[in-house]
């Protein structure tokens, strides 16, 4: 990829974001998610440490540890990894595609110049900690929390049980 399709700038969703500097065609490889390749156990430790740090400080934070495969994760926290600034959305315009053990962010639809890039972070639903990850994507489809769209049914069933228990 010789032509840069994106730039990092302030986002209305969260912190910084990555934005298209020109129209991007559907199914385009846009940016690689890079960083230190670590064993999964180390990636889990780093994730837990960072989540605990942010929860303890009651500030917004980012984990940046991305699953590469069943054995390795990529710790994308180094500042040279600009893909780390891509925000989650409940109505994303990109997806992750792992090609030859490299993590690529690809467009799932045509993206217009100036549009913020986003993808579904794929966080599994857990009734114990889903509310630790509030979503601010602002899409009409927003479920309110950063939960994989694959787990939205689990989340809705959980919420339904809570509502049924309450007496209004």
C-alpha positions, 0 to 999 in steps of 0.5 A, a space after each residue: 500500500 503506497 498511498 496513505 488513506 487516513 490520518 489521525 485527529 481528534 474524534 467526537 467518539 473518543 480521544 483521537 480517531 482515524 479519518 479517511 483523507 480520500 474516498 476509500 473503496 469497499 474491501 480496501 486494506 487501509 491500515 495494519 495494526 502493529 506492535 509487539 508480538 507477545 504470547 497470549 498469556 502475556 497479552 492477557 496480563 497486559 490487558 488485565 493490568 491496563 483495565 484495572 489501572 483505568 477502572 481504579 483511576 475512573 478514567 477512560 483508557 485503552 487496552 490496545 492488546 489485539 488477538 492475533 491467533 490462538 498463541 499470540 497477541 499484538 500489543 498495539 500500545 506503541 505510538 507508532 501504531 496509528 491503527 490503535 486510534 480507530 474507535 469502536 462502533 455499533 455500526 462500523 465501516 471497517 472490519 479486521 482481517 488477519 492475513 498471513 499473521 498480520 492484522 489489517 483493518 479493511 473497509 466493509 463499505 465505501 467510506 467517504 473522505 473525512 469519515 471516521 474509520 471504525 470497527 466492532 471491537 468484538 468484546 464478548 458479553 460478560 454480565 459481570 463487566 459489560 458496563 465497564 466499556 461504555 460505547 459512545 459511537 453515536 450510531 442509531 444502532 448503538 447498544 450503549 456498551 462495547 459488546 461484539 454484535 455477535 453477543 447483542 442477543 445475550 446482552 438483550 436477554 440479560 437486560 430483559 431478565 433485569 427489567 422483568 425482576 423490577 417492579 415499576 
